[in-house]
Each structure stands twice: as C-alpha cells, then as structure tokens.
Amino acid sequence: MSGSYTLRCGTAYVMSHPEKVAAYISIGQCTFLCGGDILSCEDAVYRAEMKGDDTAEMRRALKLVQK
C-alpha cells in the first residue's frame, strides 16, 4: 500500500516486478503519468479480445502510441 510520493515508486516497482507482488493498493491522484495512455490502450485491446472482437486496427494504433 502506498500514498503520496511513494505511490509513484510503488507503482514503478509493481510494473517492473509483477511476479513479486500479490496485490497493490495505491492512494493518490495519479499513479503512472507517463504510461497511463498506453496502459489504457492495452486494456482496451485486451477487453476487446476477450469478447472475441477483431482487434487488428486497435493493435496497429497501439503500436503507434507505444513508439
């Protein structure tokens, strides 16, 4: 669990070592400023794939965002 400044450090740790973290609770206004858009796009692709939707165009757009 983290809050304030430590939430940025905690989030970076979780993103770098997900295999070492069972759960993470972050309390604050922001968690991952630089990669929030990319994470949102990745989540949208994942959810579309789970529903069986064609994600070819979404994946092409995601590659552009990731550059």
PLY file of the C-alpha trace (Angstrom):
ply
format ascii 1.0
element vertex 67
property float x
property float y
property float z
element edge 66
property int vertex1
property int vertex2
end_header
0.00 0.00 0.00
1.31 3.46 -0.80
0.25 7.07 -0.95
1.65 10.45 -1.89
5.16 10.32 -3.38
5.65 6.64 -2.57
2.78 5.71 -4.89
4.98 6.55 -7.88
7.81 4.39 -6.55
5.42 1.60 -5.59
3.72 1.62 -8.98
7.07 1.52 -10.75
8.08 -1.48 -8.61
4.83 -3.32 -9.34
5.20 -2.67 -13.07
8.82 -3.87 -13.03
8.31 -6.93 -10.79
4.70 -8.15 -11.09
5.76 -11.68 -10.18
6.79 -10.48 -6.70
3.53 -8.64 -5.88
0.27 -10.38 -4.94
-1.75 -7.18 -4.55
-1.15 -3.41 -4.64
-3.28 -0.58 -3.32
-2.40 2.96 -4.32
-3.98 6.03 -2.74
-3.46 9.31 -4.57
-4.37 11.47 -7.53
-2.07 9.80 -10.05
-0.24 6.52 -10.38
1.59 6.37 -13.69
1.72 9.66 -15.53
3.95 8.70 -18.44
2.34 5.41 -19.36
-1.31 5.91 -18.50
-2.42 6.29 -22.11
-0.54 3.19 -23.19
-1.96 1.14 -20.31
-5.46 2.29 -21.20
-4.99 1.28 -24.84
-3.55 -2.10 -23.85
-6.50 -2.70 -21.54
-8.97 -1.81 -24.30
-7.29 -4.27 -26.69
-7.32 -7.00 -24.03
-11.00 -6.47 -23.25
-11.93 -6.48 -26.94
-10.00 -9.71 -27.48
-11.73 -11.35 -24.51
-15.07 -10.52 -26.16
-13.88 -12.05 -29.43
-13.72 -8.75 -31.32
-11.35 -8.15 -34.22
-8.52 -6.06 -32.75
-6.28 -5.70 -35.80
-6.87 -1.95 -36.14
-6.58 -1.43 -32.39
-3.23 -3.24 -32.34
-1.91 -1.09 -35.20
-2.94 2.06 -33.32
-1.41 0.74 -30.10
1.95 0.21 -31.82
1.91 3.88 -32.86
1.17 5.01 -29.31
3.93 2.81 -27.88
6.63 4.45 -30.04
0 1
1 2
2 3
3 4
4 5
5 6
6 7
7 8
8 9
9 10
10 11
11 12
12 13
13 14
14 15
15 16
16 17
17 18
18 19
19 20
20 21
21 22
22 23
23 24
24 25
25 26
26 27
27 28
28 29
29 30
30 31
31 32
32 33
33 34
34 35
35 36
36 37
37 38
38 39
39 40
40 41
41 42
42 43
43 44
44 45
45 46
46 47
47 48
48 49
49 50
50 51
51 52
52 53
53 54
54 55
55 56
56 57
57 58
58 59
59 60
60 61
61 62
62 63
63 64
64 65
65 66
